[in-house]
Amino acid sequence: MSDFNLTTHEDPQCTVITVAGELDLTSCPALEDATCLVLADGSSLRLDMSGVTFMDSSGLNLLLALRRRLIADGNRLELTGVGGAPMRVLTLTGADALLLPAGTVAPRQELDPAA
């Protein structure tokens, strides 16, 4: 079982979920459950991923499905603090164009598989 922790904070403009640990097949259900709290009121969900140390295809699929669900409900998904392995996954798959704010660029060392 992977190390995983999340906390939820309600803000007037958005719901903030801080995620830490490994976002993988074992931890995705917990994050998915936490995201069900977001109301269909045009607000946004901010995922602070600064503590995420690993993300596999399950995590990527969850983020893409979550984005689709939120957009369909009139909400918005914002990812913050993405770096390291999660940034590599987003960049290599092209999902960074969908999930990260425009102009977000991964530092060169995060894209280098030898780093």
Secondary structure, 3 states (H helix, E strand, C coil): CCCEEEEEEECCCEEEEEEEEEECCCCHHHHHHHHCCCCCCCCEEEEEEEEEEEECHHHHHHHHHHHHHHHHCCCEEEEECCCHHHHHHHHHHCCHHHHCCCCCCCCHHHHCCCC
